[in-house]
């Protein structure tokens, strides 16, 4: 880690309810580092694990529990839907029931071996459903999982609008891939035909995250969940009736990757019938979570920009200037599509867009992938996990020899990604090496209300994790800029205006029922 990075880490101070960051100096001392539990997996040099990591994890656990309790109350107050019609449909409150089930699953920390990690531990609403711990975003990048302190290799992607990505497809005419979920698009949706539902099936059995050793552990914990009646109301009575053997509790309390499993990813000895049943439950898990993430509680289309498209809001001068830069000389909307043409465009500098918006609910993505040329980030905790933890698991035996090639790694079914279900795609891997998904820029600047900005300055700010490896600490000011914009006079003012436009894409509501 270079001196500049260590210096930046050392000037971080938590303030305003332990959420915001300011630039008041504070060293990350050896004494603070030593305060971490001696039993924790800590192969990291000083400056990687933030000194306040334990307290911040506990803060997020309390927040997760609060939202879970609120969702439970909502379920208890929900009028049961009526299954009627042909084909049978859950009439009246069926939509609310599915969305509430997905919310309960998302915020359930029992869905991990240590009962200490929920899906939303890394995706809290006030951060745009992304990483909720500023000091982690500034230091180790990926979030610690159920085993402290294993961690993954990428920043948590935002949940809103991810459900609208299509099934991954190779467009033969364009010679490009479109669709899928995750930074490397490995949640293709090939089986469920729903990339977001498949994405929800990843973290529960990711060794670095929620960390179950077997997908059937989700069915086992759901069978004992307080909201089991809601699951069976939606997916059918008896849908969780699986004959689990006595050792299931012990298996599911042991993190995935543990040496005791010998590489076995289905260590619960189920009969073929019960294994099929458990697999179906795991599909229902993904579909239920997708129902919540598609809902207006998460993907609301309620930003100032949406009101502007409706004609109910007038952009400020800076917001309008940023909007014109976004879909003009900045060339941002050539990838983050906003329903307008790119004008003036790099290839047509005299062009002018005189039409009206062609889409009133733009997703600000092309569903594709791109290589932004970002450097390896030495702050990423994944590079240091080269020795076994107390369970005999080694997260990254390659150390700094590992290269995250994103979509290219996935197409090769490479280490750190997942199996490629389409062998005809493998030939294209060299052409997409380093490409990461073009995420929607909606909510990229969303912060808690007491931390009004993601930009470091004289006022409290919320440090977010930007791009796949967190190598950029600021979005609009550090985002890779086309060469023709770099040479324009007043570049700083232009970036301020672009930031104003991006902030205008934050939704005005989330989980506010």
Secondary structure, 3 states (H helix, E strand, C coil): CCHHHHHHHHCCEEEHHHHEEECCCCCCCHHHHHCCCCCCCCCCCCCCCCCCHHHHHHHHHHHHHHHHHHHHHHHHCCCCCEEECCCCEEECCHHHHHHHHHHHHHCCCCCCCCCCCCHHHHCEHHHCCECCCHHHHHCCCCCECCCCCCECCCCCCCCCCHHHCCCCEEECCCCEEECCECCCCCECCCCCCCHHHHHHCCHHHCCCCCCCCCCHHHHHHHHCCCCHHHHHHHHCCCCCCCCCCCCHHHHHCCCCCCHHHCCCCCCCCCCHHHHHHHHHHHHHHHHHHHHHHHCCCCCCCCEHHHHHHHCCCCCCHHHHHHHHHHCCCCCHHHCCCCCCCCCCECCECCCCCCCCCCCCCCCCCCCCEECCCCCCCCCCHHHHCCCCCCCCCCCCCCHHHCCCCEHHHHHCCCCCCCCCCCHHHHHHHHHHCCEEECCCCCCCCCCCCCCCCCCCCCCCECCCCECCCCCECCCCCCCCCCHHHHCCCCHHHHHHHHHHHHHCCCECCCCCC
